[in-house]
Amino acid sequence: MNINRNYLNLQDSYLFARIAKSVNEFKAQNPDKKVISLGIGDVTLPLSKSVIAALSAATLEMGNAETFKGYGDYEGYAFLRKAFCDYYAGKGLTLELDEIFVSDGAKSDVGNMLDIFSEDNTVLIPDPVYPVYVDTNIMAGRNIVYMDANDGNSFKPLPDKNVKADIIYLCSPNNPTGAVYNKAELALWVEYALENDAVILFDSAYEAFVCDKSLPTSIYQIDRAEQCAIEFCSLSKTAGFTGTRCGFTIIPKALTRSGESLNRLWLRRQSTKFNGVPYIIQRGAEAVFSPEGLAEARASVAYYMDNARVIADTLTKLGIEFTGGHNAPYVWLKCPDGLSSWEFFDKLLTKMNIVGTPGAGFGKNGEGNFRLSAFGNRDNVAEAMKRLEENL
C-alpha cells in the first residue's frame, strides 16, 4: 500500500487551522480579554425569516409519508435549479436547467472539478490566492504556474501570451484581495482561454457584493465565455449558508474539450461520487430567490458592506494603503511599519486582541499584506477599528 505522496508537498496545516490554533492558545492564556475576529470569512447574521420558514416547512414534509423525500436528482431538484436560472435571467443571461448542478458549496466543487481533467494539465493560479485552488492541485500532483497579483496590476493579473496553461483559476470579487475584474479585463481572459483551448474555473462566490453596476458578476456576461468557462457560486456569503451548505456550479453545454462535453463528464462524476444536497436545504435555498428572500439577502449584504466601509474609512484615516472594501467584503491592507504578515498578525492579536488573516498565507505575493473581513458584528467591527486607531 502506497500513500498519495503529493500530500507531503502541502504546508503542514491549512491556513485557517493555523490561525485558529494561535487564537485558541491566546484565549486560553488570556481568558479576561475580549478577542474580536475579523479573520476567517464566516458570516455572523442569522438565516433570514424566509429561509427559516422554508427549512421548517420542508422538515415537516420529511415527517409525512406522503411528502417524504429520499434520494433526489444528482443535479439538484428542478425547483432550485429553476430558481438559479431565474436569478441569472436577472443578469441578462439565459441558462438551461441541465447546465446547473446544485452542490454543498463552491469550495467542494472547485476541488472536485479537477476529477474530470487530466493530471498532466498545467494550471495557472494567481498569487495571492484562496488556498484551496493551490492545495487541491498539489494533492493531484499537477504542474502549477503562478501569475503575480500585486500593486502594479491592482491585484488583477492579466494573460501573458508567453505562458501556456490548460486550467485557469479566476476569482472576482477576489478572495483575499477584494479586487474586481471589469468586463474588458475578463474579455482578455476569455480570449486567452479560447486561443489556448483552456478552461477558466471562475469563482463568483462574492458576486452579491458588487455594488458597481458596470462590473460583471458572472463570467458569462462576457461574449463567448460559455465556450471556455465553468462558474462556481455559493450561498454561504450571499445568504448566510456557511453552516447550511449550498451552492451551485454552471457548466454550459457549449463547453467541450477533446470532443467531449464537460457538462456530461461532470454529471457522470457527480452521479458516482455525490448523493446530492439534502431536500430540506434545497428548499431553504429556493427561498433565498423569492422576492422576500432576495430582499432579505440584500439587506444582509448591505450590512456587511457597511462594515467594510467602516474598516475602509478607518484605514484611510490612518493613511494605510488597501484594496477591496467597496465591491467586496474583504479589505486587503499593507502592513504598517514594514511588519511582515505574521508579525502584524501577532501585534493585532496580542496588543489589540483583534484577529485578521496574514497575507503570506495566501502566497508569496501576500507577504507584507493583511486581510480583514467585514463579516463581523457591527459593534465588534466598530470596537476593533477604535482599537486600531488608538494603537496605530
SESEPA-328218 format. One record per residue (C-alpha): z, x, y. Coordinates in steps of 0.001 Angstrom, whole numbers, plus 500000, padded with zeros to 6 digits. Layout:
<mardrens>
<mardren pz="Z" px="X" py="Y"/>
...
</mardrens>
This chain:
<mardrens>
<mardren pz="500000" px="500000" py="500000"/>
<mardren pz="498991" px="501364" py="503414"/>
<mardren pz="500092" px="500065" py="506797"/>
<mardren pz="497777" px="499474" py="509739"/>
<mardren pz="498342" px="502838" py="511393"/>
<mardren pz="496801" px="501618" py="514638"/>
<mardren pz="500198" px="500032" py="515333"/>
<mardren pz="501648" px="503536" py="515587"/>
<mardren pz="499444" px="504103" py="518637"/>
<mardren pz="501242" px="501360" py="520571"/>
<mardren pz="504030" px="502018" py="523034"/>
<mardren pz="507456" px="501814" py="521405"/>
<mardren pz="508171" px="498377" py="522867"/>
<mardren pz="506405" px="495593" py="524672"/>
<mardren pz="506847" px="495954" py="528463"/>
<mardren pz="508887" px="492806" py="528960"/>
<mardren pz="511071" px="493542" py="525938"/>
<mardren pz="511972" px="496890" py="527528"/>
<mardren pz="512805" px="495178" py="530819"/>
<mardren pz="514953" px="492570" py="529072"/>
<mardren pz="516901" px="495303" py="527282"/>
<mardren pz="517656" px="497100" py="530565"/>
<mardren pz="518680" px="493883" py="532300"/>
<mardren pz="520917" px="492736" py="529442"/>
<mardren pz="522679" px="496095" py="529395"/>
<mardren pz="523277" px="495924" py="533159"/>
<mardren pz="524626" px="492387" py="532941"/>
<mardren pz="526993" px="493333" py="530132"/>
<mardren pz="528370" px="496193" py="532228"/>
<mardren pz="528488" px="494107" py="535434"/>
<mardren pz="529478" px="490553" py="534483"/>
<mardren pz="530517" px="489738" py="538053"/>
<mardren pz="527056" px="490477" py="539500"/>
<mardren pz="524511" px="487719" py="540150"/>
<mardren pz="521190" px="489083" py="538906"/>
<mardren pz="518083" px="487376" py="540273"/>
<mardren pz="514913" px="487688" py="538222"/>
<mardren pz="511553" px="487975" py="539938"/>
<mardren pz="510169" px="489784" py="536933"/>
<mardren pz="508662" px="488047" py="533925"/>
<mardren pz="506309" px="485229" py="534853"/>
<mardren pz="508262" px="482370" py="533302"/>
<mardren pz="508472" px="479102" py="535200"/>
<mardren pz="511746" px="477552" py="536410"/>
<mardren pz="510792" px="473973" py="537312"/>
<mardren pz="511184" px="471365" py="534534"/>
<mardren pz="508326" px="469457" py="532948"/>
<mardren pz="507068" px="466611" py="535113"/>
<mardren pz="508002" px="462954" py="534657"/>
<mardren pz="504528" px="462075" py="533360"/>
<mardren pz="504660" px="464792" py="530720"/>
<mardren pz="508173" px="463869" py="529597"/>
<mardren pz="507166" px="460209" py="529280"/>
<mardren pz="504134" px="461146" py="527171"/>
<mardren pz="506144" px="463506" py="524958"/>
<mardren pz="508781" px="460822" py="524433"/>
<mardren pz="506228" px="458143" py="523567"/>
<mardren pz="504446" px="460464" py="521133"/>
<mardren pz="507756" px="461361" py="519492"/>
<mardren pz="508447" px="457682" py="518838"/>
<mardren pz="504942" px="457341" py="517367"/>
<mardren pz="505809" px="460027" py="514837"/>
<mardren pz="508718" px="457900" py="513620"/>
<mardren pz="506490" px="454941" py="512786"/>
<mardren pz="504353" px="454913" py="509646"/>
<mardren pz="501554" px="453056" py="511428"/>
<mardren pz="501246" px="455619" py="514235"/>
<mardren pz="502396" px="458777" py="512451"/>
<mardren pz="500059" px="461783" py="512764"/>
<mardren pz="499752" px="464605" py="510252"/>
<mardren pz="497150" px="467330" py="510430"/>
<mardren pz="494860" px="466968" py="513432"/>
<mardren pz="491415" px="468309" py="514222"/>
<mardren pz="491254" px="472101" py="514226"/>
<mardren pz="489596" px="471988" py="517654"/>
<mardren pz="492319" px="469708" py="519009"/>
<mardren pz="492449" px="465922" py="519382"/>
<mardren pz="489429" px="464413" py="521109"/>
<mardren pz="491578" px="462671" py="523717"/>
<mardren pz="492862" px="466020" py="525023"/>
<mardren pz="489505" px="467783" py="524896"/>
<mardren pz="488060" px="464899" py="526920"/>
<mardren pz="490843" px="465366" py="529483"/>
<mardren pz="489879" px="469033" py="529775"/>
<mardren pz="486204" px="468061" py="530181"/>
<mardren pz="487109" px="465644" py="532962"/>
<mardren pz="489176" px="468347" py="534672"/>
<mardren pz="486216" px="470732" py="534637"/>
<mardren pz="483955" px="467961" py="535892"/>
<mardren pz="486139" px="468073" py="538994"/>
<mardren pz="484976" px="471673" py="539391"/>
<mardren pz="481361" px="470513" py="539187"/>
<mardren pz="480985" px="471719" py="535597"/>
<mardren pz="479779" px="469825" py="532530"/>
<mardren pz="481337" px="470702" py="529197"/>
<mardren pz="480874" px="469159" py="525782"/>
<mardren pz="483862" px="468224" py="523635"/>
<mardren pz="482923" px="470665" py="520885"/>
<mardren pz="482857" px="473560" py="523359"/>
<mardren pz="486624" px="473229" py="523866"/>
<mardren pz="489329" px="474438" py="521482"/>
<mardren pz="492963" px="473461" py="522035"/>
<mardren pz="495426" px="476297" py="521431"/>
<mardren pz="499094" px="477183" py="521767"/>
<mardren pz="498350" px="479276" py="524853"/>
<mardren pz="495930" px="481790" py="526327"/>
<mardren pz="497909" px="484775" py="525025"/>
<mardren pz="497302" px="483793" py="521401"/>
<mardren pz="493593" px="483147" py="521828"/>
<mardren pz="492973" px="486297" py="523890"/>
<mardren pz="494267" px="488340" py="520971"/>
<mardren pz="492923" px="486218" py="518131"/>
<mardren pz="489418" px="486028" py="519617"/>
<mardren pz="488928" px="489631" py="518523"/>
<mardren pz="488688" px="488372" py="514921"/>
<mardren pz="485090" px="487281" py="515483"/>
<mardren pz="483980" px="490641" py="516936"/>
<mardren pz="483191" px="493854" py="515092"/>
<mardren pz="485824" px="496585" py="515299"/>
<mardren pz="483204" px="499122" py="516396"/>
<mardren pz="482654" px="497322" py="519709"/>
<mardren pz="483530" px="499208" py="522892"/>
<mardren pz="485971" px="497291" py="525072"/>
<mardren pz="486101" px="497510" py="528866"/>
<mardren pz="489542" px="496765" py="530315"/>
<mardren pz="490775" px="497040" py="533910"/>
<mardren pz="493777" px="499231" py="534697"/>
<mardren pz="496367" px="497978" py="535644"/>
<mardren pz="496209" px="495009" py="533304"/>
<mardren pz="498156" px="492423" py="531324"/>
<mardren pz="499372" px="494480" py="528304"/>
<mardren pz="498106" px="492004" py="525688"/>
<mardren pz="494465" px="492956" py="526377"/>
<mardren pz="495181" px="496598" py="525609"/>
<mardren pz="497666" px="496248" py="522767"/>
<mardren pz="495585" px="493831" py="520684"/>
<mardren pz="492613" px="496190" py="520810"/>
<mardren pz="494767" px="499195" py="519941"/>
<mardren pz="496036" px="497214" py="516946"/>
<mardren pz="492424" px="496764" py="515838"/>
<mardren pz="491503" px="500417" py="516441"/>
<mardren pz="488776" px="499668" py="518963"/>
<mardren pz="487379" px="502124" py="521476"/>
<mardren pz="488785" px="501212" py="524910"/>
<mardren pz="487211" px="502249" py="528190"/>
<mardren pz="489310" px="501678" py="531285"/>
<mardren pz="487977" px="500727" py="534698"/>
<mardren pz="490065" px="501713" py="537685"/>
<mardren pz="491559" px="498942" py="539788"/>
<mardren pz="493114" px="500392" py="542923"/>
<mardren pz="493464" px="500137" py="546688"/>
<mardren pz="489899" px="501368" py="547124"/>
<mardren pz="488397" px="498313" py="545421"/>
<mardren pz="491197" px="495874" py="546327"/>
<mardren pz="492190" px="495905" py="542648"/>
<mardren pz="488882" px="494222" py="541739"/>
<mardren pz="486753" px="496761" py="539844"/>
<mardren pz="483023" px="496060" py="539679"/>
<mardren pz="480482" px="497051" py="536998"/>
<mardren pz="479369" px="500633" py="536578"/>
<mardren pz="475844" px="500649" py="535179"/>
<mardren pz="476521" px="504058" py="533638"/>
<mardren pz="479212" px="502576" py="531399"/>
<mardren pz="478140" px="500655" py="528287"/>
<mardren pz="480570" px="498086" py="526946"/>
<mardren pz="480382" px="495208" py="524464"/>
<mardren pz="483509" px="493230" py="525374"/>
<mardren pz="484786" px="492902" py="528957"/>
<mardren pz="488205" px="491590" py="529995"/>
<mardren pz="488491" px="489914" py="533379"/>
<mardren pz="491486" px="488028" py="534765"/>
<mardren pz="491195" px="486127" py="538044"/>
<mardren pz="493574" px="485422" py="539714"/>
<mardren pz="494765" px="488666" py="538266"/>
<mardren pz="497972" px="489428" py="536453"/>
<mardren pz="499606" px="491666" py="537663"/>
<mardren pz="497883" px="492382" py="540985"/>
<mardren pz="497226" px="488859" py="542285"/>
<mardren pz="493664" px="489857" py="543248"/>
<mardren pz="490973" px="487151" py="543023"/>
<mardren pz="487254" px="487772" py="542487"/>
<mardren pz="484812" px="485932" py="544730"/>
<mardren pz="481587" px="484406" py="543417"/>
<mardren pz="479385" px="487347" py="544407"/>
<mardren pz="481658" px="489784" py="542587"/>
<mardren pz="481762" px="487687" py="539424"/>
<mardren pz="477983" px="487310" py="539593"/>
<mardren pz="477727" px="491103" py="539291"/>
<mardren pz="479817" px="490980" py="536129"/>
<mardren pz="477695" px="488202" py="534648"/>
<mardren pz="474551" px="490204" py="535418"/>
<mardren pz="476072" px="493283" py="533780"/>
<mardren pz="477099" px="491350" py="530650"/>
<mardren pz="473650" px="489815" py="530253"/>
<mardren pz="471932" px="493177" py="530705"/>
<mardren pz="474190" px="494829" py="528122"/>
<mardren pz="474317" px="491920" py="525670"/>
<mardren pz="478085" px="491988" py="526209"/>
<mardren pz="480666" px="489189" py="526206"/>
<mardren pz="483139" px="488553" py="529021"/>
<mardren pz="486590" px="487358" py="527980"/>
<mardren pz="487672" px="485566" py="531156"/>
<mardren pz="491360" px="484735" py="531545"/>
<mardren pz="491800" px="481906" py="534057"/>
<mardren pz="495455" px="481161" py="533283"/>
<mardren pz="496282" px="481149" py="537010"/>
<mardren pz="493294" px="479165" py="538287"/>
<mardren pz="495519" px="476347" py="539601"/>
<mardren pz="496998" px="478727" py="542185"/>
<mardren pz="493726" px="479375" py="544015"/>
<mardren pz="494058" px="477725" py="547420"/>
<mardren pz="490864" px="479065" py="548996"/>
<mardren pz="488115" px="476566" py="548096"/>
<mardren pz="485440" px="479258" py="548421"/>
<mardren pz="486870" px="481227" py="545493"/>
<mardren pz="485825" px="480402" py="541911"/>
<mardren pz="488377" px="479023" py="539462"/>
<mardren pz="486098" px="479261" py="536429"/>
<mardren pz="483583" px="481889" py="535300"/>
<mardren pz="481187" px="479014" py="534605"/>
<mardren pz="480833" px="478413" py="538332"/>
<mardren pz="478613" px="481494" py="538174"/>
<mardren pz="474985" px="480959" py="537186"/>
<mardren pz="474191" px="481843" py="533527"/>
<mardren pz="477833" px="482646" py="532680"/>
<mardren pz="477629" px="480183" py="529771"/>
<mardren pz="475349" px="482729" py="528083"/>
<mardren pz="477846" px="485579" py="528198"/>
<mardren pz="481428" px="484377" py="528768"/>
<mardren pz="484379" px="482849" py="526942"/>
<mardren pz="487080" px="481321" py="529135"/>
<mardren pz="490789" px="481016" py="528356"/>
<mardren pz="493111" px="478693" py="530218"/>
<mardren pz="496767" px="477790" py="529846"/>
<mardren pz="499114" px="475023" py="530912"/>
<mardren pz="502034" px="477448" py="530956"/>
<mardren pz="501941" px="478040" py="534696"/>
<mardren pz="499795" px="475061" py="535724"/>
<mardren pz="502224" px="472516" py="534275"/>
<mardren pz="505283" px="474465" py="533115"/>
<mardren pz="504344" px="474624" py="529415"/>
<mardren pz="505816" px="478089" py="528775"/>
<mardren pz="508279" px="476555" py="526316"/>
<mardren pz="505980" px="473755" py="525177"/>
<mardren pz="502912" px="475888" py="524399"/>
<mardren pz="499457" px="474501" py="525030"/>
<mardren pz="496212" px="475871" py="526398"/>
<mardren pz="492525" px="475817" py="525644"/>
<mardren pz="489548" px="478084" py="525160"/>
<mardren pz="485961" px="477313" py="526111"/>
<mardren pz="483095" px="478764" py="524094"/>
<mardren pz="479734" px="477382" py="525253"/>
<mardren pz="477193" px="476589" py="522568"/>
<mardren pz="474678" px="478583" py="524601"/>
<mardren pz="476655" px="481753" py="523824"/>
<mardren pz="475106" px="483570" py="520875"/>
<mardren pz="475110" px="487180" py="519704"/>
<mardren pz="473215" px="488746" py="516798"/>
<mardren pz="471582" px="485361" py="516329"/>
<mardren pz="474925" px="483672" py="515644"/>
<mardren pz="476808" px="481022" py="517590"/>
<mardren pz="480197" px="482371" py="518750"/>
<mardren pz="481347" px="478766" py="519026"/>
<mardren pz="480675" px="478255" py="515314"/>
<mardren pz="482334" px="481545" py="514368"/>
<mardren pz="485477" px="480658" py="516311"/>
<mardren pz="485651" px="477218" py="514699"/>
<mardren pz="485390" px="478899" py="511302"/>
<mardren pz="488181" px="481293" py="512249"/>
<mardren pz="490441" px="478526" py="513571"/>
<mardren pz="489915" px="476233" py="510610"/>
<mardren pz="491014" px="479098" py="508349"/>
<mardren pz="493914" px="480591" py="510295"/>
<mardren pz="495225" px="477871" py="512630"/>
<mardren pz="496554" px="474388" py="511897"/>
<mardren pz="496402" px="473233" py="515487"/>
<mardren pz="498790" px="472290" py="518279"/>
<mardren pz="501286" px="469501" py="517417"/>
<mardren pz="500206" px="465958" py="518260"/>
<mardren pz="503292" px="465427" py="520447"/>
<mardren pz="502452" px="468479" py="522571"/>
<mardren pz="498815" px="467436" py="522914"/>
<mardren pz="499879" px="464028" py="524213"/>
<mardren pz="502096" px="465770" py="526749"/>
<mardren pz="499174" px="467978" py="527771"/>
<mardren pz="496916" px="464950" py="528153"/>
<mardren pz="499420" px="463501" py="530639"/>
<mardren pz="499035" px="466594" py="532829"/>
<mardren pz="495485" px="465474" py="533620"/>
<mardren pz="496308" px="461890" py="534510"/>
<mardren pz="496229" px="461160" py="538282"/>
<mardren pz="500039" px="461164" py="538351"/>
<mardren pz="500269" px="464263" py="536193"/>
<mardren pz="497827" px="466238" py="538325"/>
<mardren pz="499741" px="465310" py="541477"/>
<mardren pz="502993" px="466462" py="539880"/>
<mardren pz="501429" px="469694" py="538627"/>
<mardren pz="500006" px="470453" py="542067"/>
<mardren pz="503422" px="469856" py="543627"/>
<mardren pz="504929" px="472421" py="541247"/>
<mardren pz="502165" px="474910" py="542027"/>
<mardren pz="502775" px="474366" py="545759"/>
<mardren pz="506491" px="475049" py="545223"/>
<mardren pz="505745" px="478385" py="543583"/>
<mardren pz="503164" px="479285" py="546221"/>
<mardren pz="505784" px="478649" py="548898"/>
<mardren pz="507966" px="481145" py="547030"/>
<mardren pz="505062" px="483602" py="547127"/>
<mardren pz="504777" px="483050" py="550883"/>
<mardren pz="508495" px="483827" py="551340"/>
<mardren pz="508056" px="487074" py="549379"/>
<mardren pz="504864" px="487995" py="551244"/>
<mardren pz="506421" px="487283" py="554656"/>
<mardren pz="509408" px="489485" py="553820"/>
<mardren pz="507226" px="492390" py="552684"/>
<mardren pz="505100" px="492049" py="555823"/>
<mardren pz="508250" px="492156" py="557954"/>
<mardren pz="509388" px="495300" py="556131"/>
<mardren pz="505965" px="496935" py="556527"/>
<mardren pz="505396" px="497188" py="552773"/>
<mardren pz="501765" px="497029" py="551609"/>
<mardren pz="500913" px="494421" py="548990"/>
<mardren pz="498147" px="492326" py="547445"/>
<mardren pz="498365" px="488835" py="545951"/>
<mardren pz="500706" px="486081" py="547013"/>
<mardren pz="498008" px="483999" py="548709"/>
<mardren pz="495860" px="482668" py="545868"/>
<mardren pz="498090" px="483875" py="543059"/>
<mardren pz="501766" px="483589" py="542076"/>
<mardren pz="502221" px="487354" py="541864"/>
<mardren pz="502841" px="489853" py="544651"/>
<mardren pz="501814" px="493432" py="543907"/>
<mardren pz="503502" px="495878" py="546274"/>
<mardren pz="503575" px="499583" py="546995"/>
<mardren pz="506915" px="501088" py="546018"/>
<mardren pz="508646" px="502239" py="549225"/>
<mardren pz="509805" px="505796" py="549930"/>
<mardren pz="507453" px="507279" py="547358"/>
<mardren pz="509513" px="505978" py="544445"/>
<mardren pz="507957" px="505663" py="541018"/>
<mardren pz="507682" px="502204" py="539472"/>
<mardren pz="510671" px="502639" py="537162"/>
<mardren pz="512735" px="504332" py="539890"/>
<mardren pz="512152" px="501310" py="542125"/>
<mardren pz="512999" px="499016" py="539185"/>
<mardren pz="516339" px="500803" py="538759"/>
<mardren pz="517048" px="500691" py="542500"/>
<mardren pz="516370" px="496964" py="542696"/>
<mardren pz="518473" px="496239" py="539628"/>
<mardren pz="521486" px="498448" py="540354"/>
<mardren pz="521644" px="498262" py="544164"/>
<mardren pz="520307" px="494760" py="544857"/>
<mardren pz="520655" px="493053" py="541456"/>
<mardren pz="517008" px="491984" py="541538"/>
<mardren pz="514677" px="492206" py="538542"/>
<mardren pz="510981" px="492943" py="539001"/>
<mardren pz="508242" px="494480" py="536870"/>
<mardren pz="507320" px="498184" py="537155"/>
<mardren pz="503609" px="498619" py="537796"/>
<mardren pz="503451" px="501561" py="535405"/>
<mardren pz="503989" px="499104" py="532573"/>
<mardren pz="500530" px="497683" py="533269"/>
<mardren pz="498678" px="501007" py="533060"/>
<mardren pz="498418" px="504396" py="534735"/>
<mardren pz="496981" px="502923" py="537943"/>
<mardren pz="500048" px="500726" py="538193"/>
<mardren pz="502282" px="503722" py="538827"/>
<mardren pz="503785" px="503569" py="542294"/>
<mardren pz="503321" px="499797" py="542405"/>
<mardren pz="505575" px="496892" py="541513"/>
<mardren pz="505087" px="493212" py="540618"/>
<mardren pz="507236" px="490393" py="541944"/>
<mardren pz="506843" px="486899" py="540518"/>
<mardren pz="507006" px="483683" py="542546"/>
<mardren pz="508161" px="481612" py="539552"/>
<mardren pz="511799" px="481585" py="540600"/>
<mardren pz="514217" px="479078" py="542040"/>
<mardren pz="513687" px="478724" py="545820"/>
<mardren pz="517272" px="479567" py="546734"/>
<mardren pz="517220" px="482598" py="544455"/>
<mardren pz="513945" px="483828" py="545923"/>
<mardren pz="515351" px="483458" py="549434"/>
<mardren pz="518542" px="485298" py="548462"/>
<mardren pz="516568" px="488079" py="546787"/>
<mardren pz="514460" px="488559" py="549902"/>
<mardren pz="517605" px="488665" py="552036"/>
<mardren pz="518962" px="491433" py="549812"/>
<mardren pz="515655" px="493255" py="550108"/>
<mardren pz="515740" px="493110" py="553903"/>
<mardren pz="519354" px="494321" py="554046"/>
<mardren pz="518700" px="497275" py="551749"/>
<mardren pz="515189" px="498376" py="552724"/>
</mardrens>
